[in-house]
C-alpha cells in the first residue's frame, strides 16, 4: 500500500512540477520531490568493470562496458566540466551497447573517484591538454589502439585536443554543445540572466549550513539552469537519484572543481588554428536554445574543421533532456557505424 501511494504521489507531483518548473523553481514542490525520491531505493549507476589508470601522479577512475564478444569498436565518453561519468544518459549508453560497441567512460581529474587535486591553486593549476592526457592514459591502460570519441561541453574540447594531437588513434570525433575557444572575446556570450541566477544560487549555497536536502536542492536547481525551451520532458527524480548516488556511494562533490575546470579551459586558450588540421570524421551537435555555450560556437567549429557535419537541434539547451535523446542517438550512431 505504501509503495502504491508513493507511485501515485510521484506521478501527481511530476505532472504539476513539469508545468511549474518552466516558469520558476517552486521550492515546496522540489522539497516534496526530494522527499519522495529519498524514500526509494537508489539505482546502481556503475555496473561495468572498473579500475584506475595513471597519468604521471594522477589516478583516473574508469568504467569499461562491453556486452559483445566481438565489438565493432570502442567509444570513449568524455563528460563536461564539474560533472562525473554517471551523468551520461543511460539511454545513449544502452543504444551504443546494443549496437555491439564497447564503451569506456571515466571521471575527469578533480571529481568522482578520480584524484582530487588538493594542492590546486592559480599558480599550481592544469589545462585541457593535461586532461586530454588523462583520457589517453585510460585508453593506454586498457590497450586500446583506436577509438571513437564522444565528448560534451568541456569533454568536447578535450576530444578536439585528442583529434589534433593523436589523429592516428581517433576513428571519429563527436562534439556536443562545445567550443573551440570558450573565452573568445568576439564570441556570443552566455545568457546573462542565467549567469546572474547561477551566481545567486552559488552565493546562497555557500552561505548556508548544508544538510543533504540542501545539497540535493542546489544540484537540482543547477541542472535546471541550462535547459532549452521546446517540448521538455523532465527526469527530475533520476537526476536527484544520481546526486544521492554520488553522495552515498562515491566521493560526493568537490566544491572547487568548477573553478579548476574553468581555469583549465581558460589556460588552454584558442584551438582555432589547430582545428584546421583535424582530419578525422567529425560530427557537431548543438541545441538552438543553449543558454551557456551558444550555438554559434559550433557554427565556428564547423567552419574550421574540414568536412565536419553540424546538426542543430531545435529547442535543446545545454543538457541531455529525455525528449532529445532518441534524436541524438539517431544522429550519432550512423556517424560512428560509418567508420567502424
NUNULO-148175 format. One record per residue (C-alpha): residue in three letters; x, y negated, z. Coordinates in pm, 1 decimal, always signed. Each point is the difference from the previous one (the first is absolute). Layout:
N
Ala  X  Y  Z
...
//
This chain:
340
Unk  +0.0  +0.0  +0.0
Unk  +284.3  -239.5  +88.0
Unk  +170.3  +73.4  -332.6
Unk  -327.3  -71.0  -186.6
Unk  -39.8  -332.7  +180.1
Unk  +357.8  -95.7  -86.4
Unk  -52.6  +85.5  -367.9
Unk  -323.2  -203.6  -16.9
Unk  +158.9  -290.2  +188.1
Unk  +302.0  +5.3  -229.3
Unk  -224.4  -6.1  -309.0
Unk  -212.5  -289.5  +126.2
Unk  +304.8  -194.8  +114.4
Unk  +174.0  +55.2  -331.8
Unk  -306.7  -125.8  -188.6
Unk  -22.5  -321.2  +199.7
Unk  +370.5  -71.5  +23.6
Unk  +44.0  +40.2  -375.1
Unk  -227.7  -299.3  -51.9
Unk  +124.8  -206.6  +289.6
Unk  +365.8  +53.8  -64.2
Unk  -6.7  -175.1  -337.5
Unk  -80.9  -337.2  +157.1
Unk  +208.6  +32.2  +312.2
Unk  +111.6  +260.1  +249.2
Unk  -253.3  +41.3  +274.6
Unk  +180.6  +91.5  +322.8
Unk  -291.5  +180.8  +159.5
Unk  -40.7  +232.6  -296.9
Unk  +373.8  +62.4  -17.9
Unk  -4.4  +88.0  +369.9
Unk  -281.9  +249.9  -59.0
Unk  +178.2  +150.5  -297.6
Unk  +319.3  +39.0  +203.8
Unk  -194.2  +161.1  +284.7
Unk  -166.3  +251.1  -232.9
Unk  +326.7  +82.3  -179.1
Unk  +187.4  +51.4  +328.2
Unk  -262.5  +252.2  +110.9
Unk  +78.2  +225.9  -296.4
Unk  +292.5  +231.2  -61.3
Unk  +286.0  -169.3  -185.0
Unk  +74.7  +170.8  -333.5
Unk  +350.8  +123.4  -81.6
Unk  +160.1  -233.2  -252.8
Unk  +335.3  +179.6  -39.9
Unk  -22.8  +366.3  -101.2
Unk  +295.6  +64.2  -231.9
Unk  +358.9  +95.9  +74.1
Unk  +178.4  -281.1  +179.9
Unk  +357.8  -91.3  +71.5
Unk  +259.3  -276.2  +4.6
Unk  +236.9  -130.8  -265.0
Unk  +289.1  -227.2  +87.5
Unk  +121.2  -316.4  -171.2
Unk  +333.5  -62.8  +175.6
Unk  -122.8  -51.4  +358.0
Unk  -374.6  -45.1  -66.4
Unk  -228.3  +305.1  +27.4
Unk  -301.2  +7.4  -232.0
Unk  -300.7  +220.3  +80.1
Unk  -168.3  +168.7  -297.8
Unk  -282.3  +239.5  -84.7
Unk  +21.9  +253.2  -284.8
Unk  -334.3  +116.0  -145.8
Unk  -16.8  +273.6  -262.2
Unk  -278.6  +247.8  -79.6
Unk  +151.9  +134.6  -323.3
Unk  +264.9  +267.0  -54.9
Unk  +108.3  -178.1  -318.4
Unk  -78.2  -370.7  +39.3
Unk  -13.6  -214.7  -312.2
Unk  +219.3  -255.1  +171.2
Unk  +66.6  -189.4  +320.3
Unk  -161.6  -329.5  +93.7
Unk  +159.3  -234.3  +253.5
Unk  -249.3  -228.1  +174.4
Unk  +136.6  -326.2  +141.5
Unk  -233.9  -197.9  +223.5
Unk  -29.9  -371.9  +62.8
Unk  +150.0  -228.0  +262.6
Unk  -72.3  +85.2  +364.0
Unk  -212.0  +301.9  -101.9
Unk  +86.5  +363.1  +60.5
Unk  -31.4  +289.4  -240.3
Unk  -338.0  +110.6  +133.6
Unk  -162.4  -306.7  -155.8
Unk  +6.0  +168.1  -341.6
Unk  -356.9  +100.8  -90.8
Unk  -60.4  +371.7  +51.5
Unk  -216.3  +0.9  -314.2
Unk  +295.9  -108.9  -212.2
Unk  +228.1  +258.3  +157.9
Unk  -257.7  +279.1  -45.5
Unk  -40.4  -88.9  -367.4
Unk  +374.2  +13.3  -63.4
Unk  +38.6  +327.2  +192.3
Unk  -289.9  +159.9  -190.0
Unk  +180.0  -87.6  -320.8
Unk  +303.5  +201.1  +117.1
Unk  +229.4  -281.9  +106.7
Unk  +228.5  +8.7  +299.8
Unk  -35.1  -312.4  +215.2
Unk  +259.4  -159.5  +224.4
Unk  -92.0  -290.2  +222.1
Unk  +197.3  -160.0  +278.4
Unk  +4.1  -274.5  +263.3
Unk  +207.7  -302.2  -96.9
Unk  +263.2  -100.7  +253.6
Unk  -134.8  -196.4  +294.7
Unk  -325.7  +188.6  +48.3
Unk  -173.9  +333.0  +43.8
Unk  +236.9  +282.7  +85.8
Unk  +293.1  -145.7  -191.8
Unk  +265.8  -192.8  +192.6
Unk  -107.2  -334.8  +136.2
Unk  +272.9  -259.7  -45.9
Unk  +25.2  -109.6  +361.8
Unk  +298.3  -233.3  -40.7
Unk  -157.4  -176.9  -296.7
Unk  +41.3  -377.0  -19.8
Unk  +23.6  -258.2  -276.1
Unk  +376.2  +46.6  +16.8
Unk  -27.2  +379.0  +5.0
Unk  -280.6  +73.4  -243.9
Unk  -41.7  +207.8  -316.2
Unk  -139.4  -32.1  -350.1
Unk  -208.5  +196.4  -248.9
Unk  +310.2  +152.4  -157.6
Unk  +76.1  +172.7  +330.8
Unk  -362.6  +112.0  +25.1
Unk  +28.8  +141.1  -353.2
Unk  +304.3  +197.9  +115.7
Unk  -220.0  +136.5  +281.3
Unk  -235.7  +135.2  -266.7
Unk  +291.3  +146.5  -191.4
Unk  +129.9  +163.0  +318.2
Unk  -330.4  +187.9  +29.4
Unk  +10.4  +131.5  -358.2
Unk  +369.5  +90.2  +31.1
Unk  -64.9  +181.9  +326.6
Unk  -272.4  +204.4  -171.2
Unk  +225.2  +53.7  -305.9
Unk  -246.7  -159.5  -241.5
Unk  +182.2  -110.3  -313.7
Unk  -283.9  -176.7  -185.5
Unk  -331.3  -131.5  +127.7
Unk  -294.5  -228.9  -64.2
Unk  -34.1  -310.6  +219.3
Unk  -328.3  -151.4  +116.7
Unk  +42.7  -306.5  +218.7
Unk  -246.8  -255.8  +123.1
Unk  +77.3  -358.7  +100.1
Unk  +347.3  +5.6  +161.6
Unk  +25.7  +365.8  -100.9
Unk  -40.2  -112.7  -360.4
Unk  +295.0  -237.0  +43.6
Unk  +210.1  +286.4  +136.3
Unk  -111.8  +211.6  -296.6
Unk  +117.8  -273.1  -238.8
Unk  +346.4  +8.5  +160.1
Unk  +15.5  +378.5  -40.6
Unk  -94.8  -31.6  -366.9
Unk  +262.7  -273.0  -50.4
Unk  +286.1  +169.6  +185.4
Unk  -77.3  +369.1  -59.9
Unk  -188.7  +33.7  -330.7
Unk  +139.9  +351.2  -47.5
Unk  -201.0  +117.1  +301.6
Unk  -333.9  -167.2  -72.2
Unk  -251.0  +170.1  -232.2
Unk  -269.7  -266.9  +32.4
Unk  -60.5  -311.4  +209.0
Unk  -343.3  -102.0  +122.9
Unk  -34.0  -337.6  +176.0
Unk  -318.6  -91.5  +181.8
Unk  -64.0  -361.5  +110.3
Unk  +369.0  -89.3  -2.6
Unk  +238.9  -275.3  -107.5
Unk  +341.2  -53.9  -156.3
Unk  +67.1  -305.6  +214.7
Unk  -251.1  -55.3  +279.1
Unk  +151.0  -333.2  +104.6
Unk  +17.9  -145.4  -349.8
Unk  -63.4  -374.8  +56.0
Unk  -189.5  -12.4  -329.8
Unk  -216.9  +303.5  +73.9
Unk  -361.9  -11.7  +104.7
Unk  -24.2  -23.1  +378.2
Unk  -204.3  +229.8  +230.3
Unk  -350.1  -105.8  +99.5
Unk  +55.2  -283.6  +251.9
Unk  -316.0  +81.8  +196.5
Unk  +111.3  +361.5  +43.8
Unk  +346.6  -108.0  +114.4
Unk  -156.3  -236.7  +256.2
Unk  -220.5  +283.8  +124.6
Unk  +306.0  +224.7  +22.8
Unk  +190.0  -253.8  +211.7
Unk  -295.1  -44.1  +234.1
Unk  -41.7  +375.0  +31.7
Unk  +369.0  +54.4  +81.5
Unk  +4.6  -290.3  +246.0
Unk  -307.5  +131.5  +178.8
Unk  +139.9  +353.5  +11.4
Unk  +338.9  -107.0  +134.8
Unk  -150.7  -213.3  +273.8
Unk  -230.3  +256.1  +157.3
Unk  +56.6  +298.2  +221.2
Unk  -33.7  +297.5  -226.4
Unk  -190.2  +320.6  +65.0
Unk  -69.1  +260.5  -266.5
Unk  -330.7  -159.2  -104.5
Unk  +170.5  -335.2  -65.3
Unk  +266.8  +174.3  -208.2
Unk  -268.3  +181.9  -201.6
Unk  -195.9  -321.5  -53.5
Unk  +310.0  -190.7  -107.8
Unk  +93.2  +259.1  -263.4
Unk  -360.6  +29.9  -114.2
Unk  -19.7  -376.0  -63.4
Unk  +345.4  -5.8  -154.3
Unk  -94.6  +270.6  -251.9
Unk  -319.4  -184.2  -88.4
Unk  +181.5  -324.0  -83.8
Unk  +123.4  +120.8  -338.1
Unk  -315.2  +144.2  -154.5
Unk  -140.5  -112.5  -333.9
Unk  -352.0  -110.6  -76.4
Unk  -170.9  +255.1  -220.9
Unk  -202.6  +309.9  +97.0
Unk  +201.0  +84.1  +307.5
Unk  -57.5  +331.1  +173.3
Unk  +156.2  -24.9  +343.1
Unk  +166.0  +287.2  +185.9
Unk  +19.7  -169.0  +336.7
Unk  -6.1  +316.7  +208.2
Unk  +282.3  +158.4  -198.9
Unk  +220.5  -306.0  +46.4
Unk  -59.1  -4.1  +376.2
Unk  +80.2  +372.2  +11.8
Unk  +332.5  -63.6  -173.6
Unk  +84.3  -272.6  +250.4
Unk  -84.0  +236.1  +287.2
Unk  +213.7  +271.4  -160.5
Unk  +298.1  -235.9  -14.8
Unk  -44.5  -89.2  +368.2
Unk  -70.4  +345.0  +140.7
Unk  +210.0  +233.1  -216.3
Unk  +277.6  -213.7  -145.0
Unk  +204.6  -298.4  +121.2
Unk  -271.5  -263.4  -2.1
Unk  +60.9  -336.2  -165.4
Unk  +320.2  -200.7  -20.3
Unk  -97.7  -364.1  +58.9
Unk  +317.6  -123.5  -172.6
Unk  -20.7  +202.1  -319.6
Unk  -209.8  -246.3  -200.3
Unk  +263.2  -270.5  +55.0
Unk  +273.6  +251.2  -85.6
Unk  -160.2  +112.3  -325.2
Unk  -90.9  -355.6  -99.6
Unk  +361.7  -98.5  +56.8
Unk  +118.2  +297.7  -206.7
Unk  -217.9  -120.5  -290.4
Unk  +134.2  -353.7  +32.0
Unk  +361.9  +117.2  +25.3
Unk  -36.1  +190.6  -326.7
Unk  -100.0  -304.7  -203.5
Unk  -112.1  +22.5  -361.9
Unk  +13.9  +313.4  -217.4
Unk  -122.7  -182.9  -311.5
Unk  +323.6  +35.7  -194.3
Unk  +61.7  +362.5  +99.4
Unk  -360.4  +103.0  -68.8
Unk  +71.3  -48.7  -369.4
Unk  +239.5  +294.1  +17.5
Unk  -265.8  +248.8  +115.5
Unk  -53.1  +267.6  -262.6
Unk  -204.2  +255.7  +198.1
Unk  -371.1  +21.4  -87.4
Unk  -169.1  -255.6  +225.3
Unk  -362.8  -40.6  +103.6
Unk  -115.8  -313.9  +182.6
Unk  -331.1  -12.1  +188.8
Unk  -137.9  -308.8  +173.3
Unk  -330.4  -118.8  +141.7
Unk  -153.3  -311.9  -151.2
Unk  -95.8  -121.0  +349.4
Unk  +324.4  +73.6  +184.2
Unk  +24.5  -281.1  +260.1
Unk  +356.3  +78.6  +111.1
Unk  +202.0  +80.5  -313.3
Unk  -183.8  -171.3  -282.8
Unk  -57.8  +188.5  -325.5
Unk  +229.0  -243.1  -183.3
Unk  +295.2  +179.1  +165.6
Unk  -80.9  +318.9  -192.7
Unk  -59.4  -202.9  -315.5
Unk  +354.4  -132.4  +40.3
Unk  +129.1  +356.0  +52.4
Unk  -175.8  +111.1  -318.5
Unk  +172.7  -275.9  -197.0
Unk  +343.2  +107.9  +129.4
Unk  -13.8  +381.8  -4.9
Unk  +13.3  +108.7  -362.5
Unk  -278.6  +239.2  -100.4
Unk  -177.1  -19.0  +337.4
Unk  -375.5  +30.3  +23.3
Unk  -204.5  -231.2  +223.5
Unk  -347.4  +95.6  +127.1
Unk  -197.5  -261.3  +195.1
Unk  -282.3  +141.4  +209.6
Unk  -284.2  -245.4  +37.2
Unk  -96.7  -77.1  +359.2
Unk  +284.7  +192.0  +166.2
Unk  +199.4  -172.5  +273.0
Unk  +329.4  +88.5  +165.8
Unk  -117.0  +334.4  +131.5
Unk  -107.0  +352.7  -87.9
Unk  -374.4  -30.4  +21.7
Unk  -206.4  +316.0  -41.9
Unk  -193.9  -148.8  -290.4
Unk  +316.4  -35.4  -209.5
Unk  +186.2  +319.6  +87.2
Unk  -151.1  +210.7  -279.0
Unk  +77.0  -279.4  -245.4
Unk  +359.8  -21.6  +123.2
Unk  +40.9  +379.1  -21.8
Unk  -139.5  +7.1  -354.4
Unk  +257.3  -260.4  -106.7
Unk  +306.5  +140.9  +177.5
Unk  -45.6  +371.4  -73.6
Unk  +16.2  -19.8  -384.1
Unk  +305.2  -227.3  +26.6
Unk  +187.9  +255.2  +211.4
Unk  -122.9  +304.7  -195.2
Unk  +119.8  -154.3  -326.1
Unk  +360.2  +3.6  +123.6
Unk  +1.9  +321.6  +205.1
//
